[in-house]
């Protein structure tokens, strides 16, 4: 499936598969730590690309930051809009591709986020276009934050199972499929089993990205001061440098010139 089709098919039960309330607490803590990391530069406006059901956009809005959430999936944006209404938070929701962020919005942000391993959904040719688009909507000195799963480590350790969760009688199994440790792409799969035992499987392709490849594409787009951290450690308050062999996820923080 294409990413929009994949996430359209998951939107109605996505926050059951990955419990929203628990994730929102973690997202608020992440945003707080990011503010501390970027201090004394304030975050007054932000764009959350590939926002999904709006997790980080809502965490930012909760702090009074002016936020736009963008996602390719119409159904995900619908879920996000419902979430913001329930929480009483003001977010500008837009359906669109993160490669076209600059066409959807003017240069209007101190911060652009691309979280939740969203970047690998792009084809390789789309990466440079995406970074140029992010650069165009950031003010000079603005910050780009990318969060990714360390897929090369996953391949090297032959890890295939991601997680199995159950909510309201529905079982969700998330796993990966690939052939060799050198595969440039892997397949991300979700198997959903309903209370009657009926199963459905949705699949989409992920591009295997290294920090080096991302850094080499960020620089021509006008980003400097590129910091690569262990994402899990950052979320617990540490500034641990990313370790390609040990870190499960990574966080790339880059500043626009």
ABEGO torsion letter per residue (X at the ends): XBAAAAAAAAAAAAAAABBAAAAAAAAAAAAAAAAAAAOABBBABBBBBGAEAGAAAAAAAAAGBBBBBBBABAAAAAAAAAAAAAAGBBBBBBBEBAAAAAAABBBABABBBBBGGAAAABBAAAAAAAAAAAAAABBBGBBBBBBBBBAAAAAAAGBABABBBBBGGBBBBBBBBBABAABABBBBBBBBBBAAGBBBBBBBBBBBBBAAAAAAAAAAAGBBGBBBBBAAAAAAGBABBBBAAABABBBBBBBBX
